[in-house]
Structure formats: structure tokens, C-alpha cells
Amino acid sequence: MRSPRSQRGASLILIIGVIAALAIMASALVVLVANVQGNTARDRGRVKAFNVAEGGIDAAQNMLWQQWPTSTSTVQDFDTDAFRGLFDTTEFPDPAVGQSFVDVQIRDDVDGNAKYDATRNGILVIDSTARVGRSAGRVQVQVQRIPFDLRIRDGVALYSDGLLTLNGVGSSVSGFISPFDVMPPATGAMVYGQGGLDKSQNVNFPTDTVKFLTDPSVTANDIFPDAIRDELIRLADKNGNRIDASQADKNFWLKAFTKYPHVVAIKSGSLTVTSADIPMSNNPQWPPPAAGTDKWIFGPGPDEPLPGIIIVENGDLTFNGNAFFFGILYSMHGFVDTGTTEVHGMVITKGPATLKGSRNIVYDPNVLANLSKIVPISVRLVPNTWKELRP
């Protein structure tokens, strides 16, 4: 039988073994915790980078809502510095030197070399790459422009609640002498003068192409809904384009019609526009000169002019001189067009209308169709196009 003294060594060995096992377990636990912390830090970094990349998508989407690019002249650069200022540098540290915190690229969905809607299908690609510290994330989506539904009645060149007075001699256009004309693909148009028609000169109107109607059952709201008019006024106000008539100088028109939306509301006073006041085309070239020049203001160029809308809320609207306007003119009172100014689109007035020049109003369905391009109500993601890519 072994003595107790001989068993003391075995106990010591057992204790040492237990301590060694505990030490190994502790070391393993430290390594495990360190790995977990490292993985957690990397995961948090990736999540932060991913969130920043998605934030770049949202910011670019809002930028496109403000100005949908249809040509090189309307392309806007993503403001990286302003976007970086939205994030705390401690929580979202800068990446390594030479790398960008965020890189947002916008291009056409078909022509990848174009930074604008080159195919005019209303779809663009946004590619956003973000780098936070040592982590990176990249997101790509397609976005679609949703235009404002104007819901205006087709085929109306002029609507007047009052007397329509014609005292110009007209011009020889499309084989007849008339202050009204029609552009293809339209084959005809209507002119409403609810207060009657007064022709003080030998003007060939109405014609087989442009009909004159007096129909009390038809109102301005039927031609151009009041709700749409009021929404456009709110949109102009939101974008700084709702002003008094006295403020409508040349600089204002340049600003108003070289950025979306091309909608101006004159909240007080009567507006008189001449070719010296508003840069309009004195010679509509095709393709037109670039937007923002003194000869052409409604075209982003070089493909086609984008029209505008002018609404005079509490006064008369008068166009003088030799110029061209593309779009819709809406006056809550009277409308006067003198000289050789041509309005390509539509005119609505709640008062009388007087046309003193030649070929004053040209009904152009293409111009009216293009009005949907000037007022985007939103820019939304195209379904099933969101994807996360390797940075």
C-alpha cells in the first residue's frame, strides 16, 4: 500500500495540468475575442462604407431630380466635398491618401461613355463607391425620370375667355395668310374666343386648318386644369422662379430657363417681354446654339429646344418684338402679341387676346410633348436593377 507521502507528487502534477489547461483555454479565449473584435470592426467598416455608398446613390438621385441631364451642357458634377461634410470624420474616417471618400458616377444606361441621357429614354445609371478607413463598398442602380403629367388638351392653339382681336396682316405660311399656323405631325388646331372675334384687318382666319370656336361650355380649366396651373406655381415658388414682374430682368430669365424646371410664375404686376429682356431666338437655327446664350434660352442643345411655361397670376402678358417662344403662356388677365413674335405651343388667357403681328401662334405638338421633360416630379429606382459590386 502506497503511503500518503508518495501521493503528494501526483496531486501536484494534476494541479499543474489543470493550470496549464486553463492557461491554454484563456489564451484561446483571448485570441477568439481578438478575432471577433477584428471581424466586428471590419464588418462595421464594411457596413459604414456600404451605407455611405447608398447615401451617394440617394444624393445623386436628388441631384438628377433637380436637373436631369439631356446633353453635355446640362451635366452636373457630384459635389463630393459637400457630401463628405455630412459625415463625422471620427465615426467615418478618411481612407488612405490618394483614395476618395466617395466616388459617384452617372452615365447613360446604353451609352456608357455619356454622362447624360444620350438615348433620351429617361434612364440613367448611378455607380457609387465609398471608402471608409480601410473598408470599401460599391452600389450600382438604374434610375428613371418620372415626368409631370400636364394633362392639357391637345389641338388647342389659343384659348381666350374674352374677345379675340386680330389686327395684323399675317404672313404667308403653309400656303395661307393667317396669324395662326400648325406644325406637323398635327393637321389642324382650334382657337377659342369666348367673347367673339374682331378682325380689323384683312386676315385670312379661320381657315381649313385652324378653326375658330365660341363655346361657353368649354372653360380654361378644360384646356389647362386649374389644379395643374396651381401646382406649377408652387413648383416655381419652390425653385425661386416666382417673382414680381419688376424683377423679371435678363439675368432672371437666364437663371430660370437654364435649370430645371423651366417654369416661371409672375405673382404680381403685368409682364411685358421683349427680345431685349429675355434671351430668345431671333433666328431659330437647327440645331440651335447652346443654352444660356443670348440667342437661345430654351434649348439644352444640341438636339432640340426644351420649352418653358410662363404664368402671369395677376396681370396682363405682352410679347413685343421679333423673337420666338417655345412652350405655354398662361395669363390670368389679358394677352397681347405684337410685332413678329412667334409663340410655338399654346396660349391660355382668362381675359381678351389681341394679336397684332404676323404668324403669332404656332400650334406645335412636339413642343407640347417636350413639356413633360421640363418638370420631373421624381426620379425613382428602376425595379430589379439594384446591385452591390466589388469595389
C-alpha positions as CSV (number, residue, x, y, z in Angstrom):
1,M,0.0,0.0,0.0
2,R,1.4,3.4,-1.0
3,S,1.9,6.0,1.7
4,P,0.3,9.4,1.6
5,R,3.7,11.0,1.1
6,S,4.0,9.2,-2.3
7,Q,0.6,10.5,-3.4
8,R,1.6,14.2,-2.8
9,G,3.6,14.3,-6.1
10,A,0.6,13.1,-8.1
11,S,-1.6,15.8,-6.8
12,L,1.0,18.4,-7.7
13,I,1.2,17.1,-11.3
14,L,-2.6,17.1,-11.5
15,I,-2.8,20.8,-10.3
16,I,-0.1,21.8,-12.8
17,G,-2.0,20.1,-15.6
18,V,-5.2,21.9,-14.7
19,I,-3.4,25.2,-14.6
20,A,-1.9,24.5,-18.0
21,A,-5.2,23.7,-19.4
22,L,-6.8,26.8,-18.0
23,A,-3.9,28.9,-19.4
24,I,-4.4,27.3,-22.9
25,M,-8.1,28.0,-22.7
26,A,-7.5,31.6,-21.6
27,S,-5.1,32.1,-24.4
28,A,-7.6,30.7,-26.9
29,L,-10.3,32.9,-25.5
30,V,-8.1,36.0,-25.9
31,V,-7.3,35.0,-29.5
32,L,-11.0,34.3,-30.1
33,V,-12.1,37.7,-28.6
34,A,-9.4,39.5,-30.6
35,N,-10.6,37.8,-33.8
36,V,-14.2,38.6,-33.1
37,Q,-13.3,42.2,-32.4
38,G,-11.3,42.3,-35.6
39,N,-14.1,40.8,-37.6
40,T,-16.6,43.1,-35.9
41,A,-14.5,46.1,-36.7
42,R,-14.1,45.0,-40.3
43,D,-17.9,44.3,-40.6
44,R,-18.7,47.7,-39.1
45,G,-16.3,49.3,-41.5
46,R,-17.9,47.5,-44.5
47,V,-21.4,48.4,-43.2
48,K,-20.3,52.1,-42.9
49,A,-18.8,52.1,-46.4
50,F,-21.9,50.4,-47.8
51,N,-24.1,53.0,-46.1
52,V,-22.0,55.8,-47.5
53,A,-22.2,54.3,-51.0
54,E,-26.0,54.1,-50.7
55,G,-26.0,57.7,-49.4
56,G,-24.2,58.7,-52.6
57,I,-26.9,57.0,-54.6
58,D,-29.6,59.0,-52.8
59,A,-27.8,62.3,-53.1
60,A,-27.2,61.7,-56.9
61,Q,-30.9,60.8,-57.3
62,N,-31.9,64.1,-55.7
63,M,-29.4,65.9,-57.9
64,L,-31.0,64.3,-61.0
65,W,-34.4,65.3,-59.8
66,Q,-33.2,68.9,-59.7
67,Q,-31.6,68.7,-63.2
68,W,-32.0,65.7,-65.4
69,P,-29.1,65.9,-67.9
70,T,-30.1,65.7,-71.6
71,S,-26.8,67.0,-73.1
72,T,-23.2,67.7,-72.1
73,S,-24.2,71.3,-71.2
74,T,-26.7,70.1,-68.5
75,V,-24.3,67.6,-66.8
76,Q,-23.7,68.4,-63.2
77,D,-20.7,67.2,-61.2
78,F,-21.5,65.4,-57.9
79,D,-20.4,67.7,-55.0
80,T,-18.1,65.3,-53.2
81,D,-16.9,67.9,-50.7
82,A,-20.4,68.8,-49.6
83,F,-21.4,65.2,-49.3
84,R,-18.3,64.4,-47.2
85,G,-19.3,67.2,-44.8
86,L,-22.4,65.2,-43.9
87,F,-20.3,62.5,-42.1
88,D,-18.4,62.8,-38.9
89,T,-14.7,62.1,-39.5
90,T,-14.2,60.2,-36.3
91,E,-17.0,57.7,-37.0
92,F,-16.3,57.8,-40.7
93,P,-12.6,58.2,-41.1
94,D,-11.0,59.2,-44.4
95,P,-9.4,56.4,-46.5
96,A,-5.8,56.2,-47.4
97,V,-4.1,59.1,-49.1
98,G,-5.0,59.1,-52.8
99,Q,-8.4,57.4,-52.3
100,S,-11.7,59.2,-52.4
101,F,-14.2,59.0,-49.6
102,V,-17.0,58.7,-52.2
103,D,-16.9,58.5,-56.0
104,V,-20.3,58.8,-57.7
105,Q,-20.5,58.4,-61.4
106,I,-23.6,59.0,-63.6
107,R,-23.9,57.6,-67.1
108,D,-26.4,56.6,-69.8
109,D,-27.7,53.1,-69.5
110,V,-26.9,52.3,-73.1
111,D,-24.0,54.6,-74.0
112,G,-21.7,54.1,-71.0
113,N,-19.4,56.9,-72.2
114,A,-22.1,59.5,-72.0
115,K,-22.7,61.3,-68.7
116,Y,-26.2,62.3,-69.7
117,D,-29.4,60.7,-71.0
118,A,-27.9,60.3,-74.5
119,T,-30.6,57.9,-75.7
120,R,-33.4,60.0,-74.3
121,N,-35.1,57.0,-72.8
122,G,-35.3,58.6,-69.3
123,I,-33.0,56.1,-67.7
124,L,-29.5,56.7,-66.2
125,V,-27.1,54.5,-64.2
126,I,-25.7,55.7,-60.9
127,D,-22.5,54.0,-59.7
128,S,-21.4,54.9,-56.1
129,T,-18.1,53.7,-54.5
130,A,-17.3,54.7,-50.9
131,R,-14.2,54.1,-48.8
132,V,-14.3,54.5,-45.0
133,G,-10.9,53.9,-43.4
134,R,-9.7,50.5,-44.8
135,S,-13.2,49.4,-45.8
136,A,-14.9,49.9,-49.2
137,G,-18.4,49.5,-50.6
138,R,-19.9,49.9,-54.0
139,V,-23.6,50.1,-55.1
140,Q,-25.0,50.5,-58.6
141,V,-28.6,51.2,-59.7
142,Q,-30.6,52.4,-62.6
143,V,-32.9,55.4,-62.1
144,Q,-35.8,56.5,-64.1
145,R,-37.2,60.0,-64.6
146,I,-40.9,60.4,-63.8
147,P,-42.3,63.5,-65.6
148,F,-45.1,65.8,-64.5
149,D,-48.4,64.9,-66.2
150,L,-49.6,68.2,-67.5
151,R,-52.9,66.7,-68.8
152,I,-53.5,69.6,-71.2
153,R,-56.0,69.3,-74.1
154,D,-54.5,68.5,-77.5
155,G,-55.2,70.5,-80.6
156,V,-55.7,74.0,-79.0
157,A,-53.5,76.9,-80.2
158,L,-55.3,79.6,-78.2
159,Y,-58.0,79.8,-75.6
160,S,-59.4,83.2,-74.6
161,D,-62.2,83.9,-72.1
162,G,-62.7,87.3,-73.8
163,L,-62.8,88.9,-77.2
164,L,-60.1,87.8,-79.7
165,T,-58.9,90.8,-81.7
166,L,-56.8,90.3,-84.8
167,N,-55.4,93.4,-86.4
168,G,-52.2,92.1,-88.1
169,V,-51.9,91.2,-91.7
170,G,-50.5,87.8,-91.0
171,S,-47.8,86.2,-93.2
172,S,-47.7,83.7,-96.0
173,V,-47.1,80.4,-94.2
174,S,-48.2,76.9,-95.3
175,G,-50.0,78.4,-98.3
176,F,-52.3,80.8,-96.4
177,I,-52.3,84.2,-94.7
178,S,-53.1,83.8,-91.0
179,P,-51.8,84.7,-87.5
180,F,-52.1,81.0,-86.7
181,D,-50.2,78.1,-88.0
182,V,-49.9,74.3,-87.4
183,M,-46.7,72.3,-87.3
184,P,-46.7,68.6,-88.3
185,P,-47.5,65.9,-87.3
186,A,-50.6,67.9,-86.3
187,T,-53.0,68.5,-89.2
188,G,-55.2,71.1,-87.5
189,A,-55.9,73.2,-84.4
190,M,-58.6,75.1,-82.6
191,V,-58.8,78.7,-81.4
192,Y,-61.4,79.6,-78.7
193,G,-62.6,83.2,-78.4
194,Q,-65.4,83.0,-75.9
195,G,-66.0,86.8,-76.3
196,G,-66.2,86.7,-80.1
197,L,-63.9,87.5,-82.9
198,D,-62.9,91.0,-84.2
199,K,-60.8,91.2,-87.4
200,S,-59.9,94.8,-88.1
201,Q,-57.5,93.8,-90.9
202,N,-57.9,91.5,-93.9
203,V,-56.7,88.4,-92.1
204,N,-57.4,85.0,-93.5
205,F,-58.9,83.4,-90.4
206,P,-60.4,81.0,-89.7
207,T,-59.0,78.6,-92.3
208,D,-59.5,74.9,-93.2
209,T,-56.5,74.2,-90.9
210,V,-57.2,76.4,-87.9
211,K,-60.8,76.6,-86.7
212,F,-62.4,79.3,-84.6
213,L,-64.9,78.3,-81.8
214,T,-67.1,80.1,-79.4
215,D,-68.3,77.6,-76.9
216,P,-69.3,78.7,-73.4
217,S,-69.4,75.1,-72.2
218,V,-65.6,74.9,-72.6
219,T,-63.5,76.7,-69.9
220,A,-59.9,77.4,-69.4
221,N,-59.9,74.6,-66.8
222,D,-61.0,72.1,-69.5
223,I,-58.0,73.2,-71.7
224,F,-55.4,73.6,-68.9
225,P,-56.6,72.4,-65.5
226,D,-56.5,74.9,-62.7
227,A,-55.0,72.2,-60.4
228,I,-52.1,71.8,-62.8
229,R,-51.6,75.5,-63.0
230,D,-51.6,75.9,-59.2
231,E,-49.1,73.1,-58.8
232,L,-46.8,74.6,-61.4
233,I,-47.0,77.9,-59.5
234,R,-46.0,76.1,-56.3
235,L,-43.2,74.4,-58.2
236,A,-41.9,77.8,-59.5
237,D,-42.1,79.3,-56.0
238,K,-40.1,76.3,-54.5
239,N,-37.3,76.8,-57.1
240,G,-37.1,80.6,-56.7
241,N,-38.9,81.3,-60.0
242,R,-42.0,83.0,-58.6
243,I,-41.3,86.8,-58.6
244,D,-42.9,90.2,-59.2
245,A,-43.0,91.5,-62.8
246,S,-40.5,94.2,-61.9
247,Q,-37.9,91.5,-61.1
248,A,-38.0,89.8,-64.4
249,D,-34.8,91.1,-65.9
250,K,-32.5,89.4,-68.4
251,N,-30.4,87.7,-65.6
252,F,-33.5,86.2,-64.1
253,W,-34.6,84.7,-67.4
254,L,-31.1,83.2,-67.9
255,K,-31.2,81.6,-64.5
256,A,-34.8,80.4,-64.8
257,F,-34.6,78.7,-68.1
258,T,-31.2,77.1,-67.9
259,K,-32.1,75.0,-64.9
260,Y,-35.0,72.7,-64.3
261,P,-37.9,73.2,-64.0
262,H,-38.4,75.7,-66.8
263,V,-41.5,77.2,-65.1
264,V,-41.9,80.9,-64.2
265,A,-44.7,82.5,-62.3
266,I,-45.2,86.2,-62.1
267,K,-47.1,86.7,-58.8
268,S,-47.9,90.5,-59.2
269,G,-47.9,93.0,-62.0
270,S,-48.3,92.8,-65.7
271,L,-45.4,91.3,-67.7
272,T,-44.1,92.8,-70.9
273,V,-41.4,90.8,-72.7
274,T,-39.2,91.9,-75.5
275,S,-36.3,90.2,-77.2
276,A,-34.0,92.6,-75.2
277,D,-35.5,91.4,-71.9
278,I,-35.5,87.7,-72.4
279,P,-32.9,85.9,-74.5
280,M,-35.0,84.3,-77.2
281,S,-34.0,83.1,-80.6
282,N,-34.1,85.8,-83.3
283,N,-33.2,83.2,-85.8
284,P,-34.1,79.7,-84.7
285,Q,-31.3,77.6,-86.1
286,W,-31.4,73.8,-86.2
287,P,-29.6,72.6,-84.2
288,P,-29.9,75.7,-82.0
289,P,-27.0,77.3,-80.3
290,A,-26.1,76.1,-76.7
291,A,-28.4,77.1,-73.8
292,G,-27.6,80.1,-71.8
293,T,-26.5,82.2,-74.9
294,D,-28.4,85.4,-75.8
295,K,-29.8,83.7,-78.9
296,W,-31.3,80.6,-77.4
297,I,-32.5,80.0,-73.9
298,F,-34.9,77.1,-74.1
299,G,-32.6,74.5,-75.6
300,P,-30.1,72.5,-73.7
301,G,-28.6,71.8,-77.2
302,P,-27.6,70.4,-79.5
303,D,-30.6,68.2,-80.3
304,E,-33.8,70.2,-79.6
305,P,-35.2,73.1,-77.7
306,L,-36.8,72.3,-74.4
307,P,-39.9,74.6,-73.9
308,G,-40.9,76.6,-70.9
309,I,-44.0,77.8,-69.1
310,I,-44.8,81.4,-68.1
311,I,-47.8,82.0,-65.8
312,V,-48.9,85.6,-65.0
313,E,-51.1,85.4,-62.0
314,N,-52.4,88.9,-61.5
315,G,-51.8,90.9,-64.7
316,D,-51.6,91.0,-68.4
317,L,-48.9,89.3,-70.6
318,T,-47.5,91.1,-73.5
319,F,-44.9,90.0,-76.0
320,N,-43.2,92.6,-78.2
321,G,-40.5,92.5,-80.9
322,N,-39.1,89.8,-83.1
323,A,-38.4,86.6,-81.2
324,F,-39.6,83.0,-80.7
325,F,-41.0,81.5,-77.6
326,F,-41.4,77.7,-77.2
327,G,-43.9,76.5,-74.7
328,I,-47.1,77.6,-72.9
329,L,-48.1,81.1,-72.0
330,Y,-50.8,81.5,-69.3
331,S,-52.3,84.9,-68.3
332,M,-55.0,85.3,-65.6
333,H,-55.9,88.6,-67.4
334,G,-55.2,89.6,-71.0
335,F,-52.7,88.6,-73.6
336,V,-51.2,90.8,-76.4
337,D,-48.7,89.7,-79.0
338,T,-47.2,92.4,-81.3
339,G,-44.5,92.6,-83.9
340,T,-43.3,89.3,-85.3
341,T,-43.0,87.3,-82.1
342,E,-44.0,83.7,-82.6
343,V,-45.3,81.5,-79.8
344,H,-44.7,77.8,-80.6
345,G,-47.0,75.9,-78.4
346,M,-50.2,77.2,-76.7
347,V,-51.6,80.4,-75.2
348,I,-54.3,80.5,-72.5
349,T,-55.8,83.7,-71.2
350,K,-58.6,84.4,-68.7
351,G,-59.2,87.7,-70.4
352,P,-59.2,89.1,-74.0
353,A,-56.4,88.3,-76.5
354,T,-55.0,90.7,-79.1
355,L,-52.7,89.6,-82.0
356,K,-51.1,92.4,-83.9
357,G,-48.3,90.8,-85.7
358,S,-47.9,88.1,-88.2
359,R,-47.9,84.3,-87.6
360,N,-48.3,85.0,-83.9
361,I,-49.2,81.5,-82.6
362,V,-48.0,78.2,-84.0
363,Y,-49.6,75.0,-82.6
364,D,-46.7,72.5,-82.3
365,P,-47.5,69.1,-80.8
366,N,-43.8,68.3,-80.5
367,V,-43.2,71.4,-78.3
368,L,-46.1,70.4,-76.1
369,A,-44.9,66.8,-75.8
370,N,-41.5,68.1,-74.7
371,L,-43.1,70.0,-71.8
372,S,-43.1,66.7,-69.9
373,K,-39.3,66.8,-69.9
374,I,-39.1,70.2,-68.1
375,V,-40.9,69.3,-64.9
376,P,-39.8,66.0,-63.4
377,I,-41.8,65.1,-60.3
378,S,-39.4,62.4,-59.1
379,V,-36.5,60.2,-60.0
380,R,-37.1,56.6,-58.9
381,L,-35.1,53.4,-58.9
382,V,-35.8,51.0,-61.8
383,P,-37.1,47.8,-60.2
384,N,-34.6,44.9,-60.0
385,T,-31.5,47.0,-61.0
386,W,-30.0,47.5,-57.5
387,K,-26.8,45.5,-57.1
388,E,-23.8,45.5,-54.8
389,L,-20.5,45.2,-56.6
390,R,-16.9,44.6,-55.7
391,P,-15.2,48.0,-55.1
